[in-house]
Amino acid sequence: MNKGSLTEALVAKFDGMTKKAAGDIIDFVLESIVESVKSGEGATFPGFGSFTSAKREAREGRNPSTGQTIQIPAAVVPKFKAGKAFKDALQAPVKKAKAKAK
């Protein structure tokens, strides 16, 4: 799924919604999540998951093509942790397949 297909799904689900309105809603939600994580607050959606940030320390690495040692600077990176309902939804087909195999 990408932004275009999500926009189409919103338009199909909500009668009378335009593609522009659906796109604006998606943009607003994503921008809000980014701003919340950027501010250090994070964003939590029960059952779906949570978005946070983490600090990654500076470290030494290697250039894979030359083997030369390089310095990798410290960075703040985004993290996502899936919620229980999301994880369970992904496991449902696996559990059914295992039950049929027995």
C-alpha positions as CSV (number, residue, x, y, z in Angstrom):
1,M,0.0,0.0,0.0
2,N,1.2,3.5,-0.7
3,K,-0.3,7.0,-0.3
4,G,-2.2,6.8,-3.5
5,S,-3.9,3.5,-2.7
6,L,-4.7,4.7,0.8
7,T,-6.3,7.8,-0.7
8,E,-8.4,5.7,-3.0
9,A,-9.5,3.5,-0.1
10,L,-10.6,6.5,1.9
11,V,-12.5,7.9,-1.1
12,A,-14.2,4.5,-1.6
13,K,-15.0,4.1,2.2
14,F,-16.5,7.6,2.8
15,D,-19.1,8.6,0.3
16,G,-18.7,12.2,-0.9
17,M,-15.0,12.5,0.1
18,T,-12.8,13.9,-2.6
19,K,-9.3,12.7,-3.4
20,K,-7.9,16.1,-2.4
21,A,-9.6,15.9,1.0
22,A,-8.4,12.3,1.6
23,G,-4.9,13.3,0.6
24,D,-5.0,16.3,2.9
25,I,-6.1,14.1,5.8
26,I,-3.4,11.6,5.2
27,D,-0.8,14.4,5.0
28,F,-2.1,15.9,8.3
29,V,-1.9,12.6,10.1
30,L,1.6,11.8,8.9
31,E,2.9,15.3,9.6
32,S,1.3,15.2,13.1
33,I,3.1,11.9,13.9
34,V,6.4,13.2,12.7
35,E,6.1,16.4,14.7
36,S,5.1,14.5,17.8
37,V,8.1,12.1,17.5
38,K,10.4,15.0,16.7
39,S,9.3,16.9,19.8
40,G,10.2,13.8,21.9
41,E,6.6,13.1,22.9
42,G,6.1,10.1,20.5
43,A,2.8,8.9,19.1
44,T,0.8,5.9,20.4
45,F,-2.1,4.2,18.8
46,P,-3.4,1.4,21.1
47,G,-3.7,-1.9,19.2
48,F,-1.7,-0.6,16.3
49,G,1.7,0.6,17.7
50,S,3.8,3.4,18.9
51,F,6.3,5.7,17.1
52,T,9.3,7.0,19.1
53,S,12.8,8.3,18.5
54,A,16.1,6.9,19.8
55,K,19.6,8.4,19.9
56,R,22.2,6.4,18.1
57,E,25.8,7.0,19.3
58,A,28.6,7.9,17.0
59,R,30.6,4.8,15.9
60,E,33.3,3.5,13.7
61,G,32.3,1.6,10.5
62,R,33.8,0.3,7.3
63,N,33.2,1.4,3.7
64,P,32.1,-1.9,2.1
65,S,33.7,-1.2,-1.2
66,T,37.1,-0.1,0.0
67,G,37.3,-1.6,3.5
68,Q,38.5,1.8,4.8
69,T,37.5,2.7,8.4
70,I,35.0,5.6,8.5
71,Q,33.4,7.6,11.3
72,I,29.6,7.3,11.4
73,P,28.1,10.4,13.2
74,A,25.6,10.3,16.0
75,A,22.0,10.5,14.9
76,V,18.4,10.5,16.1
77,V,16.5,7.7,14.4
78,P,12.7,6.9,14.3
79,K,11.5,3.7,15.9
80,F,8.2,1.8,15.5
81,K,6.9,-0.9,17.9
82,A,3.9,-2.8,16.7
83,G,1.0,-3.2,19.1
84,K,-0.4,-6.6,20.3
85,A,-3.5,-6.4,18.0
86,F,-1.3,-5.7,15.0
87,K,1.0,-8.6,15.8
88,D,-1.9,-10.9,16.4
89,A,-3.5,-10.0,13.1
90,L,-0.3,-10.9,11.3
91,Q,-0.1,-14.3,13.1
92,A,-3.7,-15.3,12.5
93,P,-3.1,-16.9,9.0
94,V,0.0,-18.7,10.4
95,K,-2.0,-20.1,13.3
96,K,-4.8,-21.3,11.0
97,A,-2.2,-23.0,8.7
98,K,-0.6,-24.8,11.6
99,A,-4.0,-26.0,12.9
100,K,-4.8,-27.5,9.4
101,A,-1.5,-29.2,9.2
102,K,-2.1,-31.2,12.5
